[in-house]
Amino acid sequence: MSSKYEFIDGEKASYPIVKMCLWAEVSKSGFYEWRDRPASATADRREVLAVRIVEIFEDSDDAYGYRRVHAQLAREGVEVGPELVRHIMVAAGLVACQPRPFKVTTIAGDDADAPADLLERDFTAEAPGPKLVGDIT
């Protein structure tokens, strides 16, 4: 029901509230009662948690997922479940970006010789084409 009220509240500049309540099949008094109702303690707590979760997420350079954010909140003494942290992160659009670890792909053997330096580090040429170099790395 509150989603209908939220929609009406968002579109009240475009359409009359009376007509939108009629179209959404809700009462005008119900809409005004919803609008004037103070936020619940749960909603207030979620707002405070959302601010702290965004801070932790940004401090981690957008790398922490909900498990690490939950662990950080636990270290700070905030009692919150991991699923609530996950839901708040999804609602805020926070997506963790985990950098892949560096992996060495080429390892030279013990008996490998260094390639010969045929140009002796002199790359200057009088005309284009006589000295061509390349690097496979």
C-alpha positions in Angstrom: 0.0 0.0 0.0 2.8 2.4 0.8 4.2 2.0 -2.7 1.0 3.5 -4.0 1.2 6.3 -1.6 4.9 6.9 -2.6 3.9 7.1 -6.2 1.1 9.5 -5.5 3.4 11.7 -3.4 6.0 11.7 -6.3 3.5 12.6 -8.9 1.5 15.2 -7.0 3.0 18.1 -9.0 1.7 16.6 -12.2 -1.8 15.3 -11.3 -4.4 16.2 -8.6 -4.1 14.0 -5.5 -7.8 13.3 -5.4 -7.7 11.8 -8.9 -4.6 9.8 -8.3 -6.2 8.3 -5.1 -9.2 7.4 -7.1 -7.1 5.8 -9.9 -4.9 3.9 -7.3 -8.0 2.8 -5.4 -6.8 4.2 -2.1 -8.6 6.7 0.2 -7.5 10.3 0.4 -7.5 10.2 4.2 -5.2 7.1 4.0 -2.8 9.0 1.8 -2.7 12.1 4.1 -2.4 9.9 7.2 0.6 8.1 5.5 2.2 11.4 4.5 1.9 13.0 8.0 3.0 9.8 9.8 6.5 10.1 11.4 9.2 7.8 10.2 9.4 4.5 12.1 12.4 3.6 14.3 13.4 1.0 11.8 13.4 3.4 9.0 15.5 5.9 11.0 18.0 3.1 11.9 18.2 2.0 8.2 19.0 5.6 7.2 21.8 5.9 9.8 23.2 2.4 8.8 23.0 3.4 5.1 25.2 6.5 5.7 27.8 4.4 7.7 27.7 1.6 5.1 28.4 4.1 2.3 31.3 5.5 4.3 32.9 2.1 4.8 32.3 1.2 1.2 34.0 4.3 -0.1 36.9 4.0 2.4 37.6 0.6 0.9 37.9 2.1 -2.6 34.6 0.4 -3.6 36.2 -3.1 -3.0 34.3 -4.3 0.1 31.2 -6.5 -0.4 28.5 -6.9 2.1 30.4 -9.5 4.1 33.4 -7.3 4.7 31.2 -4.3 5.4 29.2 -6.4 7.9 32.5 -7.5 9.5 33.6 -3.9 9.8 30.3 -2.9 11.4 30.7 -5.8 13.9 34.2 -4.5 14.8 32.7 -1.1 15.4 30.1 -2.7 17.7 27.1 -2.1 15.5 24.6 -5.0 15.8 23.3 -5.7 12.3 22.7 -8.8 10.2 24.6 -9.5 7.0 21.3 -9.6 5.0 20.3 -6.2 6.1 23.7 -4.9 5.1 23.3 -6.6 1.7 19.8 -5.1 1.2 21.0 -1.6 2.1 23.9 -1.9 -0.3 21.6 -3.1 -3.1 19.2 -0.2 -2.5 22.1 2.3 -2.5 23.5 0.8 -5.7 26.9 -0.2 -4.1 28.6 -3.0 -6.1 32.0 -4.2 -5.0 34.8 -4.4 -7.5 37.3 -6.9 -6.4 40.7 -6.5 -8.1 42.1 -9.7 -9.4 45.4 -10.8 -7.8 48.6 -10.5 -9.8 49.6 -13.7 -11.4 53.1 -14.4 -12.8 52.6 -16.0 -16.2 56.1 -16.3 -17.5 58.9 -17.7 -15.4 62.4 -18.0 -17.0 64.2 -21.2 -16.4 67.5 -21.4 -14.5 69.5 -22.1 -17.6 67.8 -19.5 -19.8 70.2 -17.1 -21.6 69.4 -13.4 -22.0 68.6 -12.5 -25.6 71.5 -10.9 -27.5 71.6 -7.1 -27.8 72.4 -6.8 -31.5 71.9 -3.0 -31.6 73.9 -2.4 -28.4 71.1 -0.1 -27.2 71.6 2.3 -30.1 68.2 2.9 -31.6 69.0 5.9 -33.8 68.8 5.3 -37.6 69.6 7.5 -40.6 66.5 6.4 -42.5 63.2 4.6 -41.6 63.4 0.8 -41.7 67.1 -0.3 -41.1 66.6 -0.9 -37.4 63.4 -2.6 -36.4 62.9 -3.6 -32.8 60.1 -5.4 -31.0 59.1 -6.5 -27.6 56.9 -9.5 -26.9 56.2 -8.5 -23.3 
